[in-house]
Amino acid sequence: MDAATIAGLLADPARLKVVAALALGAGTIEEVAAASGLPLRDVALAARRLARGGLVHRDGHALALRTERFGAAARAAAESAPPPERLSSDPAENAVLSTFVRDSRLVSIPAQRSKRLVVLEHLARVFEPGVRYPEREVNALLAAWHPDVAALRRYLVDEGLLTREAGVYWRSGGYVDV
């Protein structure tokens, strides 16, 4: 059983309620109906579909959730997932970036300066050398990474990666890809 099959089985609200009731300890169709607030008929139909799908063991009115199927599907999905994208060719930088950057978003701003510098240098690559950016555009570019654009802007200026004058910013530091 794969994760997509499980997701498909749980996409129906009645089946999801049945699984939730079973996970919380209900063991019969009647107990599931009481716990889920569903009519007995809906519980029976959902239980039949879940049993055919392999998520529930059904023995008359007794039901048991096959929880091991969830773990097996999660492990199989993790094994078949492509490796995470490398954000840097330097292993130490990549380790820091993979901790703080997920799906091209900064999940948090590192408190430790050395890690924050790695992240800021990565963010500075958004700005092209020689191009002047009004503050509004800087905010828009940084908002794509993290909601606290003021903190990111301040850190980039404080670390010499951007320079600011009269509300206009330009890249003044960091590595440049050539």
Phi, psi and omega in degrees: 000133181254169184297325180295321178295317178297315179299320178296319178295324183273357181289339178276127183302321181293316179295323178296318178295322178296314179298318179298316179297319178295319180296330180272003172116355176296145184230355178228165179301320180295317179295321178296318179298317180295317183288326185267342183079011180269151174294152180306320181300313180295322178296316181297317179295315180295318180296320179298316180294319179294324177292317177298326179281350176092006181270340183231137172263128184241129178225092185067239177270351180278136180233145175220130178284133180267078186297333180297336179293327179294312180297318180297318179293321179294317178296317180297319179295320180294321180292326183271352180291144177294151179297150180297147180295134177283129182266348179206149177282341177279121183302322180293316178295318180298322179297317179293313182296321180291339176284323188254347181242124177228127178052047179059029176230144176275114184284330173199157178270122182300139178280325181286128186302318183297321178287322179298322178298319178300314181293317181295320177296324177295316180293326182298336180293348176292332184264127181280134176300140178087354181259135177265133183239127172291156183305323180300319179288322176300315179299317181296318179294319181286330179295335176293341181260319187199146182290336182273073183291329181296317179295315180298316179300314181297315179298318180297321178288314181300326181271004176076017179273331172233151174242146182235137174207122178054042176078009179243137183242151172210156182285130183228007181197179180089174180282147178241127175287130178240000000 
